[in-house]
Amino acid sequence: MSAIALVGSVTLLLSEQMLKRVLTPLVAFAAGALLGGAFLHMLPAAARQMSLDGVFLLVLAGFAVFFALEQFLHWHHCHREAVGCKKPLTYLILIGDGLHNLIGGLAIGGIFLIDIRLGVLAWLAAAAHEVPQELGDYAVLLHGGWKKGTALLFNFVSGLTFLLGGLIAYSAGQRLDVTWLVPFAAGNFIYIGASDLIPEVKGHEKLTGSAIHFAAFLLGILLLLAVKHLGHE
C-alpha cells in the first residue's frame, strides 16, 4: 500500500513542458479525489458507526484543526522567508494523507485479524481508492514547487503510516477504537480540497482551460464513486 504512493513516478516520463500542461488539471483532479474520498467513503462509513451529531462535530474539528495548522505553518514560513510567502499546502497534504493512511492501516489490519480473506479484499478496495488520490497528492506537491524526486520520497514516507497503522492494529488486537478518526480525517480532506486546491485552479482566463479543470475535478469524484460501487459488488 505504501508503494502506491510512488504512482506519481509515471510523470518522470513526461517532458517539463508536458508536465506543466497537465499539472494544473491534476491539481483539480486531486481536489475531486479528496472531496470524493471524504463524502463518498469516509463520512458514510463513520455515519454507520456513530451518531450523526458526533460525525458532524468531528468533521468540523478536523476542518478547524487544519485551518489552525495552516495558519501556524504560514506564519512560521513567512517569518523564515521575507519574500514569496505562500500557503504551506504541500505540508497539509502530507499530514492529511499520512493520517488517512494511518486510519486505513488500523482498519484493514483489524480486518486481517478477523479473516485474512476479508483483509485481502479490503486491501484491494483500499488500493483502488489510493491510486487516484496518491496521484493527485503528488501533483499538488509538484504544483507547490517540489522537485520530482523529493515529492516522490515524501509522498512515499507519508504512505508508510499505513504500515504503522497495521502494526498498531496487530499489537492492540480488537481493543483499539479509532472510529472517531475517520470523520476527523474527512474534515481534513474537505478543508484541503475546498480551501486550498479549488482556489488554485478556478478562474482560468480561457473558457477551455476552465472546462478542462472542471472535467478533471469531476473525474476525481467519479473515480471515487466507481470504487465505492465496485466495493459493494
N, C-alpha and C positions, 0 to 999 in steps of 0.2 A: 504493500500500500504506500509506503514511503517513497518507493522508486517511481510511483506515478507522478510525483512532483517534478520529475525530470522530463515530462511530456513536452515541456517548452523547448527542449533541445532540437525539435524539428525546425525551429526558426534559425538555427545555425546554418541551415542550407540556403537561407534566403540572403540576397544581397542587401546592403544597407539601405538602398533606395526602395526596394520592395518592402523591407521591414518597416520603414517609416510609413509606407502607404497602408499597411494592414494593421499598424499598431493601434490607432485610434478606434477602428471598428472592433478590435479585440478588447479594448477597454470597455466599450459599450456592451460587448458580449459578456464580459466579466460582471458588469452591473446586473444584467439579466440573470446570469447564473447564480449570483449571490442572493438576489431577491427571490428567485425561483426556489433555491435551496431552503431559504428561511420560510417562505409562505406555503410551499407545496410539500416539504418534507419535515422540517423541524417542528414547526408550530402544530401541524396535525398530530404528530407523534406525541408532543407534550400534552395536547388537549385530551388525548385518550387516557392519560395517566394522572392528570392534575385538574384542579378546578380552573375554570376559565379566568376567574379573578386572579388566581396565582400566576397563570400563564402571562396575562397582560401586564401584571406588575413586574415580572421578571424580564419581559421584553423591554419595558421602559427602563428598568435598571441596567440592562445590557446596553441599550442605546445611550443612556446618560453617562455610564462609566466610560464608554469610548469617546463621547464628546469631551468629557473632562480630561481623558488621557491625551486626546489630540491637542487640546488647549495647552496642556503642560509641555508636550513634545514641541509644539510650535514655539512656545515661549523659550524653551531651552535651546532650540535650534537657532532662533533669531538672536539670542544672546551670544551664541558662539560665532555666528556669521553675520557680519554687518550688512552684507549685500546679498540679495537674492533669497530672501526668506520665502520658503514655500511650505505648504501644508505637508506634514510628515505622513502622507497617505501610505507610503510603502511600509512603514513600520506597523501601522494599524492592520494592513493586510496580513503581514506575517504573524502578528499576535492573534488576530481573529482566526486565521487558518490554523495556527498551532492549537488554539483552544478547541476549534471544531474537530481537528484530528484526534486530540486527546479524548474528547467525548466519544468519537467513533470507535477508538481503540477500547475504551471502557465498555461500550455497549456490545461490540462484536466479541470482545474477549469473554464477556459474561455469557453470550450465546454459545460459544465454543465449550464452555464448562458444562452447559446443559446437554448439548448434542453437537458433535463435530460436523455432521452433515448439514445441520441448520446453520452452523457457523460458516461453512464454506459458501452456502447460498447467500447468507447475509453479507459476506465479504464481497462476493461478485456484484451484488446490488450496490454496495457502497463504492466499489471501484468504478462502476459505470457512472456513478454520480460525481466522483472525484475528477475524472478526466477533463470534462469541460471546465470545472471550477479551477483546477490547478493551471490549466492553460490560460485562463483569464487572469489568475493571480500573477502569473509570470509576465503577462503582457503589461499589467499595472506596474510591476517593478521596472520593466524596461521604460515604460512611459515616464516613470519617476526619475529617470536618468541613470539607472544602474547598468553596469556592464553585463553582457550576456552571461559570462561565466559566474560572476558574483550573484546574479539573480537566480541562476540555477542552483547554486550551492545553498543559498539561504532559503530558497523555497523547499529544497530537499531537507534541510535541517528542521524547518517547521513541520515537515511531514513525519519526522521521526517521533513526534509526540504521539502518533498513532501507536507505535510500538510501546511507548511508555504507558499509554492507557491500557493496552492489552496486558502488560506485566502487572500493573496495579490491580486490574480485574482478577488476574490469576492468583495474586497473593492475597487479595481480600476476599475471594470467593463471592458469595452472594450477599455479603454483609454491607456492601457499599451501594448507597442510593445516590445516583448522580442525575436523577430526572430533572432537577431544577436547573442544571447547567444547559439543557437543551434550549429552552426559551431564552435564557440569558445570552447564549451564543447567537440565537436568531436575531436578538436586538442588536448585537454587534454587526451582523451581516447587513441588516436593514440600514443601520447608520452609514456603513461604508458605501453601500450601493447607492443610497438616495442622496446622502450629503456630500460624498466625495467623488464618486465615479460619474454619475449622471451629469453634474455640472461641468465635468471635463470634456464631455462630448456634445453637449447641446449648444444650439445657437450657431451652427455652421453657416458660413457665408453663402454657400451654394445649396440649392434645394436637393440636388443629387446626393451631396455629402450628408445632409440631414437624413435623407431617406435610407442611405446605407447604414448609418449609425443606428437608426431606429430598427431596421431589419436585423442588425446584429444583436441588438438588445432583445428583440422578440425571440431570436434563435436561441439565446441563452436560456430564456424562460421555457421555450418549447422543448428543448433537450431535457431539462429537468422534469418537465411534465411527462415526457415519454418514458424516462427512467422510472417515474412513480407508477405509471400504468403497467410497465413491464414487471415491476416488482410485485404487483398484485396478481399477476397471472401465474 
